[in-house]
Amino acid sequence: MSAGEFDYIRWIRGRTPGDPRVLVGPGDDCAVLAPRAAATLVTTDMLMDGVDFILADVGPRAAGRKAMAVNLSDIAAMAGAPTAVVVSAALPQVSPAARGEEGRTLAEEVFHGLREIADRFDVPIVGGDTNTWAGPLVLSVTVLGEVTGRGPALRSGARPGDWVFVTGPVGGSILGRHLAPTPRIAEGQALHRLVALTATIDISDGLTADLNHILEESRCGAVLSADSIPIHPDAMELARRTGRPPLAHALGDGEDFELVFTVSPADGAKLLREQPIAGLRLVKIGECVASGLWLEEGGSRQPLDPAGWVHAL
Amino acid sequence: MSAGEFDYIRWIRGRTPGDPRVLVGPGDDCAVLAPRAAATLVTTDMLMDGVDFILADVGPRAAGRKAMAVNLSDIAAMAGAPTAVVVSAALPQVSPAARGEEGRTLAEEVFHGLREIADRFDVPIVGGDTNTWAGPLVLSVTVLGEVTGRGPALRSGARPGDWVFVTGPVGGSILGRHLAPTPRIAEGQALHRLVALTATIDISDGLTADLNHILEESRCGAVLSADSIPIHPDAMELARRTGRPPLAHALGDGEDFELVFTVSPADGAKLLREQPIAGLRLVKIGECVASGLWLEEGGSRQPLDPAGWVHAL
């Protein structure tokens, strides 16, 4: 058992500081978290080598960072505050000869990546499950959080007339940004305090696909204004390589992990006037309507295909 | 998107009944759980095709059942009550031609297996993440629970003189029982009410390996009595095939998901006298000592290797 999972658990425990939110941390059958007054948020996302990252290209630390960041982004999309994380992992077996050193390096590097982002957002890793197998690296992160302010920011409250916003430029994240997204934790909470968010989501599948999730839950439609979509420089660069329009990349690429949200026109006007979120330019990209999903470009309105990244079953 | 993950999520939502513990169920960025007065338990376990089950042999429903049961077993090992579950999955892609039918069948069968066990223990599946990839089936389950009675039953409170118990016969689970374990949820809570559990764990790695986890956390030792170990008929059957002693299988095989626990001699005597857990025979298998892990057999005491199943990193 000298180089096995129990040594690794011991190594992790030695690196896990005390936290008033955590009564029992890694090393027992369950972690135990102190009771909290607010409602609990819970979200889980699994990332796989070859699908969500290419381990051979980016290395285990970047994989760990992404796995943590995309999960925290779902807490941000509820305007929540993260309180605890557990991680389960399937680590690829390295050769028996190299196992001692390389295997531990892989496991430790993944943990360093996870912790780097967890520390940045002040959330403790309280437990997990570490396995090895002949397959590729798989990381599954579950984040617990708590509701802030006036309750959870859901997808379901958008109404015709509401304005649609995005928290930053989108598209082309595959050029590298998808590995190091900034979950909009503080920004989500700040918006939630400042205005009445009627619907909120983070962009994982793609701007139109994720907006469409809001529209389905809210049972309304939206018109996006092509000129107003903030196109990331990466979308421009990617468009040069693919020959597709930069706007198509901005609308469809996904993994931007910016927030898309809707507010009343009065709240929307306030946000545009005050731009109250430091370091962020809030952009109005459209308005909700009774039904359908539309793109307005040069005075004409075309239906917009909400296709994004879909896992075919 | 017709046969994709969103249809699957919709299918799941249609099968998710309302629950007073759940404010927002599957379909938003996070699930939202009602606040609870007790401390929160959280545990996660990942199961992989080829390691924890052979999908081609057992089918997706059995894989789902096992993934749910082994996670609930960790809640049982804290004498806790499960309150909510999230599941992330990497599903193997089937051929494009068969995708519509077979892919959905796989995903739905996994869900049916998960739900079968979750329903039996009255715990709602509140969210998840469904992916497809070229690799084997991976299921990661995270269970939230709450502490009952006098607090969480930890691994760390055993003291020299305490008696060691197991909740049922062990060994040979690989013959089939490992796929359909009964998490000792009700039994763990009942024991916790009846006596002061000084340390508790569930048997996943193996009786000696898991007892050794208790001993390491409790900084003491134990002597097991060979004659008292309840050997499962499966261990006898497996021993006939392997040529190893049935006792070796009972001590080392693992995945029994019975509870191993320690109590004071007074509480231990009470349990033996009353056998208060319906449907279960509690067996005293040894006593805690100052240090070491020993097996007493025919009047002589031999050191016992705590080797169980260890994932080498």
Interface residues (C-beta under 8 A of the other chain):
Chain A: M1 A3 G4 E5 F6 D7 Y8 L23 V24 G27 D28 D29 C30 A31 V32 L33 A34 P35 R36 A37 A38 A39 T40 L41 V42 T43 T44 D45 M46 M48 G50 V51 D74 I75 A77 M78 G80 A84 V86 V87 S88 A89 A90 L91 Q93 R99 G103 R104 L106 A107 V126 G127 G128 D129 T130 N131 T132 W133 A134 G135 P136 V138 S140 T142 L144 G145 V147 P152 L154 R155 S156 T200 I201 D202 E217 P306 A307 V310 H311 A312 L313
Chain B: M1 A3 G4 E5 F6 D7 Y8 L23 V24 G27 D28 D29 C30 A31 V32 L33 A34 P35 R36 A37 A38 A39 T40 L41 V42 T43 T44 D45 M46 M48 G50 V51 D74 I75 A77 M78 G80 A84 V86 V87 S88 A89 A90 L91 Q93 R99 G103 R104 L106 A107 V126 G127 G128 D129 T130 N131 T132 W133 A134 G135 P136 V138 S140 T142 L144 G145 V147 P152 L154 R155 S156 T200 I201 D202 E217 P306 A307 V310 H311 A312 L313
